[in-house]
Amino acid sequence: MSHFSEFEVIPAVDVQDGEVVQLVGGERGTGKRYGDPVAAAERWVEAGAETLHLVDLDGAFEGERVNAGAIESVVDAVGGDGADAVGGDGADAVGLQLGGGIRAAEGARALLDLGLDRVILGTAAVETPDIVAEIDETHPGSVVVSLDAKDGEVVVSGWTEGTGLDPAEAAARYEELGAGAILFTNVDVEGQLDGIDREAVASVVDAVEIPVIASGGVAAVDDVVELKEAGAAAVVVGTALYEGEFTLREAQDAADEI
């Protein structure tokens, strides 16, 4: 299973009502639509993506997976056949990670068996931390714990509820439970093309040994470079790529130079 041996720029394919959508500041109803998820996924793979970040946005808000059909179509289109994709042995298989509405270990395992490389747990990991260890038992290293921060605290339930948890402390706790990586999203800057919060990312990176995937606020290639310099193992980019602020190749090449 890929553990980001080299820094990766990962395109986001966020799905709402069966279409690709990018939200602003995590606010429901702010989304701009970018069409068919399979077409978007194929476009990013052709552009050189080694991993895709899939999110069921309706699932994140509703607490259950709503866009399962659309997500499975993406897995079928770009994930290679199940066994190859899960093991990372398929020469053409792109790595796939999915979040949004995954609340139970059984459902997470089913998704991993379907052909996903990693499942992303947010609300479920906060409410039931043991779920991380449960999934890790059968699918080692496959759990990414998503820590979404707003005003310096971890928020859950589609970014609507504060938890009082410090992101760096929470990251260390989940590493102990078996998380294979941390996805750290700064919701304050999400989807706004206003730039990143380097210090917030660096504090989470410093708290753990496992990879930290950064997300939120990337507006320019320089932001990608800064996140690599802050110690992130990868960065998820959505709005900036869809709006053509820079190409995937430009971002990856700039990161590879440092």
Beta strands, then each sheet from edge to edge (+ up, - down):
strand 1: 8-16
strand 2: 19-24
strand 3: 27-33
strand 4: 51-56
strand 5: 95-99
strand 6: 118-121
strand 7: 143-150
strand 8: 153-156
strand 9: 161-162
strand 10: 181-186
strand 11: 212-215
strand 12: 234-237
sheet 1: 3+ 2- 1+ 4+ 5+ 6+ 7+ 8- 9+
sheet 2: 3+ 2- 1+ 12+ 11+ 10+
end
